[in-house]
Every structure is written in structure tokens, then in C-alpha cells.
Amino acid sequence: MTWQLTSILPVWAIAIIGAVLIGVISAPADYLTWVPIVFAATIISAFVIQLAIRRKDGFVVRVMASTGGSLVILALATAVLVAV
């Protein structure tokens, strides 16, 4: 399970870093423009990381966990950014 978790956590880290950068750098009017771009980057990075592992077993579960987790992170970040 540790190699599976180490392939999922970098995608979540990209989502967290992207959300923080959106809040710090972007103008409030552009928050909802940048969140989908960060989500697209997490999806691409999830596929790149999972394909680089070259293991067939559990591929769908790992991609689903990576993208699902980043979706939850970015949804929470969107709620915080819109509230502020």
C-alpha cells in the first residue's frame, strides 16, 4: 500500500500548492478561472505518475483516488476563496 500512497500524494500536493497559489497570486475575480486549470493539471499529472509506475494492478483505483482527492481539495479551496 505504501507505493500506492506515494503515487497518490504528489497529485494531492499539486492541488494544495495550486490552490494556495491561486489565493495568493490571482485576483479575486479570476479565482474561478484558475481552479479548473489547476484541476486539469492534477488530472494530467495523475495519469503521468500512474503510467510511469508501469503497474497494471490497481491503475483505475489509483487514478480515481488521485483525481478524486484533488477534486475534493479544490472544491474546499473554491469554497474558501469564494467566501473570502
ROPA-55969 format. One record per residue: residue in three letters; x, y, z of N, C-alpha, C in turn. Coordinates in pm, whole numbers, plus 32768, in hexadecimal, padded with zeros to 4 digits. Example, Ala and Ser with C-alpha at 12.3 -4.5 7.8 and 13.67 -1.06 7.14 Angstrom:
! ROPA-55969
ALA85277DC7830C84CE7E3E830C85287EB6830C SER85057F1F82C485577F9682CA850A80038313 
! end
This chain:
! ROPA-55969
MET80527F8780008000800080008055807E8000 THR80D08075802E812180EE8037814681257FAE TRP816280CE7F4D818381017EC98108813D7E86 GLN809181097EA9801781447E727FFF81CE7EAC LEU801781DC7F2D8003825E7F6D806A82C47F3D THR80E482977F27814A82F37EF68132831D7E65 SER80DD82D57E1E80BA82FF7D97803F835A7D95 ILE7FF783607E037F7F83B37E0C7F9C843A7E4D LEU7FEE843B7EB4800A84B67EFF804685287EAD PRO809D850E7E4B80D085807DFC806385CB7DB0 VAL7FFD85837D847F8F85C67D3D7F41861D7D9E TRP7F2B85EC7E167EE7863D7E7B7F3B86B77E9F ALA7FBD86A57EA4801687167EC3800E87807E56 ILE800587567DD97FF687B67D6B7F7488047D7A ALA7F0A87C07DA27E8988047DB67E9188697E28 ILE7ED388447E967EDF889F7F087F3589177EE3 ILE7FA788FE7EA48000896B7E7C7FBC89C67E17 GLY7F73898B7DB87F2A89DC7D567EBF8A317D97 ALA7E7789F97DF87E0E8A467E3C7E4A8ABA7E8B VAL7EB98AA17ECD7EFB8B0D7F197F2D8B797EB9 LEU7F698B517E4B7F9A8BB47DEB7F298C057DAD ILE7EB78BC57D967E438C0F7D637E198C7A7DC7 GLY7E138C557E457DEA8CB57EAB7E4C8D257EBF VAL7ECD8D0A7EAD7F348D6F7EC67F4C8DC87E4D ILE7F548D8D7DD87F7F8DD77D627F0B8E117D11 SER7EA08DC47D047E348DEA7CAA7DDB8E577CE6 ALA7D9C8EA17C8E7D388F047CB87CB78EBA7CDD PRO7C6A8EEF7D3C7BEF8EA97D657B8E8E8E7CF3 ALA7B8C8EE17C8F7B328ECB7C1E7B5D8E557BC8 ASP7BDC8E2D7BD27C118DC17B807C1B8D3B7BC8 TYR7BEA8D327C437BF48CB57C8F7BB18C417C44 LEU7B388C587C157AED8BED7BD47B208BCD7B49 THR7B7A8C1E7B157BBA8BFF7A967C308BA27AAA TRP7C7A8BB67B167CF58B6A7B2C7CE08AE27B6C VAL7C758AD17BB77C5D8A507BFA7C4F89DE7B95 PRO7C0189EB7B297BFC897D7AC87C8189637A82 ILE7CD289CA7A747D5689B77A367DAF89647A92 VAL7DAA897F7B137DF6892F7B737DC188A07B76 PHE7D3D88907B6E7D0488097B6C7D3087BC7AF0 ALA7D3587FE7A7F7D6687BD7A047DF887937A15 ALA7E4787E77A567ED487C47A6E7EE0874B7ACB THR7E8687407B2C7E8B86CC7B857E61864D7B3D ILE7E0286577AE27DD885E17A967E4A85B17A3C ILE7E8A860E79F77EF985E979A17F6C85AF79F2 SER7F8B85ED7A637FF885B97AB67FD585317AF2 ALA7F56851A7B127F2D84977B467F46842A7ADE PHE7F2084437A637F3883E179FA7FCD83CD79DF VAL8018843879DF80A8842C79C780EA83D97A36 ILE80C983F67AB2810583AD7B2280DB831A7B1F GLN805B83007B08802D82757B09806282257A93 LEU807182647A2180AB821E79AE8141820A79BF ALA818282637A08821282547A20822F81E07A7E ILE81D081BE7AD481E2814E7B3081E680CA7AE4 ARG819A80C17A788196804B7A2281617FCF7A68 ARG80FD7FE17ABD80B97F707AFD80277F727AD2 LYS7FF87F027AA47F6E7EFA7A767F0C7EEB7AE9 ASP7F327EA17B4E7ED57E857BBB7EB77F037C0C GLY7E387F237C157E0E7F977C637E1A801C7C1D PHE7E30801B7B997E4180997B4F7DC880F47B5E VAL7D5380BD7B477CD9810E7B4C7CC281457BD8 VAL7CDB80F37C3D7CC7811E7CC77D29818E7CEA ARG7DA681837CBF7E0981EA7CDD7DE8826D7C95 VAL7DBF82657C177D9982DF7BCE7D1D831D7C0C MET7CBE82C97C327C4582FC7C6F7C62833F7CF6 ALA7CBA83037D457CDE833F7DC57D2983C27DB2 SER7D8183C57D4E7DCD843F7D337D7384B17D07 THR7D2084977CA37CCA85017C6E7C5785227CCC GLY7C2184BE7D0F7BB584D87D6F7BE4852A7DE5 GLY7C5A850A7E177C9285587E867CAF85E77E5F SER7CE685F87DE67D0286807DB97C8286CD7D9F LEU7C1A86897D747B9886CB7D617B6186FC7DE7 VAL7B6B86AB7E4E7B3C86D37ED37B8E87487F07 ILE7C1287417EF77C6A87AD7F257C4788307EDE LEU7C3588297E5C7C1788A47E117B8988D57E2B ALA7B2C887B7E487AA388A67E6C7AA588F17EF1 LEU7AF188BE7F517AFD89047FD27B4489897FBF ALA7BAB898B7F6C7BF28A097F537B988A6E7F0E THR7B438A3F7EB37AE68A997E6F7A828AD47ED4 ALA7A518A827F2E79F48AB37F937A368B1C7FEC VAL7AB38B06800F7AFC8B6780637B178BE78015 LEU7B428BDA7F997B638C507F497AE98CA47F29 VAL7A788C647F0F79FF8CB07EF279CB8CF47F6F ALA79DB8CB47FE279AC8CEE806079FF8D668089 VAL7A7D8D6980627AD58DD6808A7AC98E47802E 
! end
